[in-house]
Amino acid sequence: MLRRGHSQAMKKHTIVLAGGGHTHALLLSALQKRPLPCHLVLLSSTRYTPYSGMLPGVISGAYQPEEAHIDLKVLAERCGCEFIEDDITGLTADRSEIITRTGQVIQYDTLSINTGSTQNRVIEGPDCVSIKPVNRFLPWLSSTLPERLKRYEQQSRPFNMVIVGGGAAGVEVAMALKARFSACPVLTLHILTANGVVAGHSPGVRRLVSKELIQKGIQVHSDFRVLSVLDHCITGQNGQQLTYDQVILATPAKPASWPGQSGLSIDQAGFVRVNAFLQSCSHSNVFACGDIAAFTETSLAKCGVYAVRQAPVLHHNLTAVLSGSSLKPYQPQQQFLSLLSCADGRAIASKGVFRAKGSLLWLWKNRIDKRFMAQFPLPQPGSMDS
Ligand SMILES: Cc1cc2nc3c(=O)[nH]c(=O)nc-3n(C[C@H](O)[C@H](O)[C@H](O)COP(=O)(O)OP(=O)(O)OC[C@H]3O[C@@H](n4cnc5c(N)ncnc54)[C@H](O)[C@@H]3O)c2cc1C
């Protein structure tokens, strides 16, 4: 099927938004007031996209999934954007064509990619899940995992759950799981990390996080780089061994494979290289933002914060493409505040060398996150039940 949207849009410039990540969600929210004069299409693998800031709260049970997801279909419809729920499986940049899982071939004049990332699968084995895609992780968390824990508890068998990755995501997920399953006596949580916890944060923050994990009884295995996995046993590069019943991957971000075969310029890891205008280094009619983009001006961590701040720049630049005016560069902030949820009504703040911990920080984080989500239509209560 070759399509270019509905028939009356045939002569209009077609902009395809690939993926409903943070940048595109914010762009669409802004477009509700003044839609772009073009045929706009949002192509997303899911109707409901998660807001990463509230994900640990969903895992701990502090939020319902519906509170932390954006209804992209409703959002798109509010600004006259066509919504297509389908997976992008291929892109031919030289022909300006997207190929989807259901066999659609979608042509564009301008493309913006905001499809996020997945986790590096350092472990392939039985009983091993990754946090992303979130729409597979959450149903597993609310049905499969509790059933397994119950079985182990009935048999009085210890259950070792290993989170691979000691970054902010791994640490927050570990604390959230601890809170969610606090009544399960057989569960022990472990974090495996090659460089200690929250590398990239100040030594003071790292100490604060380590202390918090110890107090919660979460065992951190530092300097543990996974070498191999056999029969539910992980072996590290230094010969360490750890048996597990369940692995959760919270490893560094990895791109999907299709950008690598698209003809777009990519970096060594496979992320789409973009210039200061968030524009592909090889194809000027393609933009990329959020995790999938490799910003060539300076190296950026894969953080939702950057995806959020790129939205006004993308908005300006797509408008400029249509009007023929100049593009605007994106200037990433040097430092930003991170608020890590301890999943017990407290949070840890980190910005440069500044650090703090407490319940007021959690209240502040909760307020920021709720205010962020208030801009978007949310799924109906119960609509995300698996
Ligand atoms: C547990 C956890 C907690 C985190 N907490 C924070 C935090 O507090 N602050 C922070 O800054 N960062 C946080 N992060 C990192 C953050 O999740 C990412 O940096 C952020 O989600 C990237 O946003 P994005 O806009 O690039 O894409 P995403 O928000 O990942 O969205 C990508 C979208 O594209 C869709 N998509 C993907 N592939 C396709 C395809 N092939 N076809 C069509 N659609 C597709 C997806 O369904 C999704 O809707 C956290 C990560 C995790 C795992």
The ligand as an ORCA input file, in Angstrom:
! r2SCAN-3c Opt
* xyz 0 1
  C      12.641      3.759     34.314
  C      13.145      4.971     33.575
  C      13.061      6.204     34.194
  C      13.522      7.332     33.537
  N      13.415      8.520     34.185
  C      13.832      9.623     33.566
  C      13.693     10.888     34.219
  O      13.204     10.987     35.349
  N      14.130     11.981     33.551
  C      14.693     11.893     32.299
  O      15.080     12.929     31.748
  N      14.828     10.719     31.657
  C      14.420      9.577     32.249
  N      14.557      8.379     31.604
  C      15.097      8.354     30.232
  C      13.942      8.608     29.278
  O      13.029      7.528     29.347
  C      14.334      8.745     27.822
  O      15.455      9.560     27.681
  C      13.154      9.377     27.079
  O      12.020      8.541     27.174
  C      13.470      9.589     25.618
  O      12.369     10.237     25.070
  P      12.103     10.245     23.525
  O      11.237     11.432     23.305
  O      13.361     10.162     22.764
  O      11.321      8.904     23.197
  P      10.295      8.009     24.067
  O       9.678      8.802     25.150
  O      11.027      6.783     24.411
  O       9.169      7.717     23.015
  C       9.378      7.031     21.821
  C       8.033      6.775     21.191
  O       8.216      6.262     19.880
  C       7.449      5.088     19.709
  N       8.194      4.199     18.825
  C       9.330      3.543     19.113
  N       9.721      2.816     18.061
  C       8.818      3.029     17.089
  C       8.672      2.541     15.761
  N       9.547      1.692     15.229
  N       7.607      2.944     15.045
  C       6.706      3.814     15.571
  N       6.798      4.303     16.822
  C       7.840      3.917     17.565
  C       7.290      4.498     21.108
  O       6.157      3.684     21.187
  C       7.174      5.765     21.941
  O       5.845      6.207     21.956
  C      14.099      7.229     32.239
  C      14.179      5.982     31.613
  C      13.706      4.864     32.265
  C      13.823      3.526     31.569
*
